[in-house]
Amino acid sequence: MLDEIRKLEKRILKEIQSDYKRYLYHQIDFSSQLIGVVGSRGVGKTTLLLQYTKELKENYLKHKSLYFSYDYPTNITIKLFELVEEFTKIGGEYLIIDEIHKYKNFATDLKAIYDFYPKLKVIFTGSCATSIYNSQADLSRRVVLYNMKGLSYREFLELKLDLKFPSFSLEEILNNNINIVDTIEEKILPLEYFNEYLKYGYYPFYFNNKNQYLQLLNAVINQTIDVDLVNLQLVKSSFTDKLKKLLVVISQSNPFELNITKIASNIEVSRNTIYTYLQHLDKGALLSIVPSAKKGITKLSKPEKLYLNNTNMFYCLGDDAKIGTIRETFFVSQLKQNHKVEVSNNGDFIVDNKFIFEVGGNGKTFKQIKDISNSYLVIDTDNTQNINKIPLWLFGFLY
């Protein structure tokens, strides 16, 4: 068994082309015994695992590490615990498993591996975050989970221009945005590539196949619904078209105009079913649910605002997206990585229970957030000379 896996591993490692390491690579504590990396299809999880495997082998751990993917038909019948038994007998120390959610009993086996092989380090990925989160109870206190997002605007610029840019904390952006913008403008014109990012720049596979990008993104959406959610028995196969229709409806609406009752009627499902589906789409990285600051989002509560997961999805699903929705979606997608984002009664959003943000075009004023402490305008412009008016694109440098 191991000989065949080694042959496949060798061929796959030869095919890896990218040396660019995503933000998450530098945040993972690889010394942990059991690590899970979850996230949408296409955000670069497999590349991260292959880069880590390559690094292990370059550090004289060639035979002590093994990359294995359940995405290959020849591997799907291999029992994980039996693989570990054979691998550890020959001194294996690092097992890297891709697409683990395609293995039916992965949670049970991982729990046993953690308990019986404490010296073995395991890192795995799951394309459908829902499957991992649903199994987290079984892996409680064992697995360290990381959620991988798509490219930030900063990462997109690094890949496109072969330049290096630092990331900034939210506090740095709020307190020093004018100087930060001046520094970035020494290298690039910040808005020169922003529209390209909004349309095509969230998923790394854009750089491999620019001409077919939107078709590939459409495939990501379809596979997440038709394969991941259906196989997990979270959605009936007869309802998949309704979920896709729901995404289109959301893409064409202003977030605050969504009428759940009307949508439920249009796609012929109950309100309770709609709420359940919204949760699954959120965990499947197709939607972002932004709750009200007054109440948390639960299965039966009305979400205050709904957004597609990222701006690229609007251009994949149609051409009717409103510019205000695009701006807010970008802001939410960049902030939700490391911050708590909620709908505010004053501005558009309150972040980390403290900072108020109003998002808009270049002509937006402070009228709605006048005299409110810790409040900021987020403006769709290249730069400003007011520290409380921050260019929208700059939030793409948070990670």
N, C-alpha and C positions, 0 to 999 in steps of 0.2 A: 504493500500500500504506500509506504513512504517513498519508495523509489519513483513511483509514478507521479506522486505529488511534487517531488523534487524536480523532476523533469519539467513539469508544467510551471513550477515556480521560476526556474531558470529562464524559461522562454518569456514569461511575463515580465521579469525584471529587465530583460534586454530591451523590451519594447517601451519602457518608461522613458519619456522624452523631457519632461519638465523638471528643472532643478529649483523652480520657484516654490518656496515654502509658504503656505498660507498662514494667516495670523494665529490659527489655533495650534499649529505645530509647536509654536514657541510657548504656548500656555499649558500644554499637557504635562503633567507630572508622570513621566514614564516609569518612575520607580514604584508606582502603585501596582498591586498584585493583579487587579482586574479593572480594566478600563473599557468604557463603551463610548463610541463616537456615533452620534445620531444626527440626522439631518435629511433634507430633501434629496431626492435623486439628482445627480448632476452637479452637486456643489463641490466635489473634489475629495470625498472621503477615501476612495480607493487609491488615489494618487498619494494621499497622506500616508496610508499604510505601506504602500510600496516604497516611498521615500524613507520611512522608518526602517523597513526591512533591509533596504540597501545600506543604510547607515550602520545597522547592526553587523552586517556581513563585512563591511569595510573595516570594522573595529574588531576583527579576529573572532567574530562569533558566527562564522559562516555555517557551521554544522549545529550550532546551538539555537539557531533561529529558523522559523518556518512560516512562510506565507501560504495561506490556504483560503480558497474562496468557494462558498456554496453557490456562487453564480454559475459555475460550470456544471453541465449535465453529468459529467463523469464523477463529480464529487458529491452529488446530492444524496446518495445512498450511504455515504460514509458516516458512521456513528461517531459523534464528537468525543465521547468519553473513551472509546476504543482507540481513536487516533492519539489522544493524549497519553494513554497507557503505553503505546508503542513508541511515541516520540520521547517520553521521559526516560525510557529504558536505555536509550542511546545518548543520554545526557542533554536532552533538549531543555532549554531554559526560557525561550521566548516564542510564544505561539501567536501569530497575527492572523485573525479570521475576518474575512470580508463577507458582507451580505448574510450575516448570521440569522436574520429573521426568516430566511428561506428554509432553515432547519427547524423542524416542528418542535422538538423538545429542547431548544437551546437553553432556556432558563433553568430547567432541571439539571441538565448536564453541567452548565457553568457553575451552579451552586455546588455540585459534587466535586468538580475540579478544584474550585477554590478551597474546599474543606480538606480534600485528600492530597492535593499537590501544592502545598503552600509556597514552595520554592519556584514554581512555574509562574511566569508573568504572561498574562493574556490580555491582548487588546483586540477589540472587535468593532465592526461597524454594522449599523442597521439603517437601510434606506428609509424605512417607514418608522418614524419616531414613535408612532402609536404602539407598535408591537413591543418596543423596548419598555416604554413607560407602563404598559399594561402588565409587564412581567417584573417590574421593578420591586413589587412587594416580595416576590420570591427571592430576589437578589439583594434584599434590604441589608444595609451595612456591609455589603461586599463590593458592589460595583461603584466606580467613580464615573459619572456620566458627563460628557461634554456635548454641547449642541453646536454643530457646525452650520454657519450661515453661508450665504452666497458671497460673492466678492463685494467688498466695500468699494466706494469710489476711489479711495486711496490705492487699494490693491489693483483695481482696474487700470489706473494710471501707471502703476509700476510695471504691470505686464505689457501694456500697450507701448509705453515709451522707454522701457528698460531703464527707468530711473528709480531712485530710492527716496521715499518720503517717510517721515516719522508719523506715528499715530499720536493722538492727543486725548487726554481725559476730558470728560465733560467740564470739569472745573477749570481746566486750562483754557478751553474754548470760551467759556463764559467770562473769564477774567482777563484773557489776553488775546482775544480774537483778532484785533487790529494788527498786532505785531506778527501773529501767526500767518495771517493772510499775506502780509508784506513779504515774509520769508518764502512762502510758496510761490508767490508771483515772480520771484527772482528766477524760478525754473520754468514755470508754465503760465499760460493764461487760464485761470481756473475754470471758466465756463466753456472753453474751446471744445472739450470732449464730454461735457456733462449730458447733453441730449443723447449722445451715443450710448452713454452708460444707462440712462433712464430707459432706453429702448432695448438695448442688447447686452448690457454689461454685467448682469448679476451672476450668471452661470459661467464658470471657467471654460466650458466647451465652446464658447463663442470664438475663442482664439484658434480653435482647431477647424471650425467649419462655419465661417461667417455667413456664407450664402444660404445655408440651410438652418440657420439658428432658430428661427421662429417655428419651423416644422419640428425641430428636435425638442424645443420647449413644449410644444403641443403634445409630443409623445410623453414627456415627463409628467404632464398633467394627467393624461389618459392612463398611463401605467400606474400612477399613484392611486387613482380611483378604481380602475378596472382590475388591477392585480393586487396591490397592497391592501386596500381597504376591504375588497371582496374576499380575498384569501384569509384575512383575519376575522372574517364573518362579522365585520362592523357595519357593512352595507350589503343589502341584497343586490344581486347582479341586475335585477329588473329595475333598480332605482339609480343605476349609475348615470344614465342620461339625465335624470332629474338633478343630480349633483352638478353635472357640467352646465346645465341650464342655470342653476343657481349661481354658479361662478360668473356666467355671462351677465346675469341680472345685476350682480354686485358691481361688476366692472363698469356698467353703464349708469350707475346711480351715485349721487352724492352720499357720503356715509351717513349723514344725518337724515336723509330722506327715506331710508329703508323702512318698509312697512312689512314686518314679519308675517302678519295675518294675510296681507295681500299676496306676498310671495308664496306662502303655503298654499293659497288657493290657486295661484297660477301654475304651480308645478304639481298640484293635486296630492299633497301630503299634509299631515296634521302639523299644528304648531309645535307640539312636543318633538315630533320627528325632525323638524327643521332645526330646533335647538341642539338635538343630538348630532345631527349631521354637521352643524357648524363647529362643534367641538372636534369632531374627527378631522374635518378639513383644516382646522387650526393646528392640530398635532401632526397632521400630514404635510405641514408647511405649504399649504395652498392658500390659507387665509391667515389674517392677523385680527384677533379679537381685542379691541381696546375697551375695557370696562369703564364705567363711571367711577370717579373717585369716591362717590358716596356709597357704592355697593359693589361687592365682588361679583364676577361672572360665575354663574352656576348653570347647570343644565336647563333649569326652568326659568332663569331670569332673562330679561331682555338685554342683549348686548347694546351698549350705547352707540358704538361705531364698529363697522366691519370694513376691513380693507383686504385687497388681495395681498398675498405674501410679499410681493415685490413689484416694482413698476413695470418690469419686462412683461409680466403676465397680461397687462392691459393691452399691449400691442399684439400679443398672441391671440387674445380672445376677440379683438375687434378694434375699431377706430373711433369709438364713441366716448373714450375716457375724457373726463373733464380735467382741465389743467390744475384746478384746486385740489382734486382728489389725488392726482399724480404727486403734487408737492407733499401733501400730508402722508401719502404712502411711503415716499422716500424717507421722510423724517422718522416715521414709525419703524421702518425696516432697519434703519441705522441705530436707533436708540434702544430698541428692544433687545439687542444682543446682550447688553450689560446693565440695563436700567429698567425700572418700573415705570411704565407709561400708562396714564389714565386720562380720560376725558375730563376737562376742567369746566366748571360753571362760568369762569371768567374768560380765559383765553381758550385756545383749542385743546391744549394738553397741559397736564401737570406731571412732572417727572420726579420720581423719588420723593413724592409727597412734599416737594419744596419749590421747584422751579416751574414757573408758568411760561408757556410758549404760545404765541400767536403766529401762525404760518400764513404767508401770502405773497403777493407779487410786489414789485418794486415800489408801488404806490401805497402800500399798506401803512397805516398810521397806528399810533399808540392808543387810539380812542377806546378800544375795548378793554385794555389792560392799564389804563391810566391810573396812577397813584397806587398800583399794586406792587408790593415789594417782591424782589426776585423774579421780575417779569421781563420777558425778552420778545422782540420781534424777530422772526426768522424770515428773511427776505430772499426772494429769487433774484439775486443780483451778483455781480462779481466781487464787490467789496463795499464797505461802508466806513465812515469815520466816527460812528457812534457805537460805543462798546456794547450797548443794549440792543443794537440792530445787527444781527449776525447773518452772513450769507448762508443760504440753505445748503449749498454744496459742501461747506466746511464740516457739516455733521457726517459727511462721508469719510472723515479722517479719524473717526472714533475707534476703529479697529482695523 
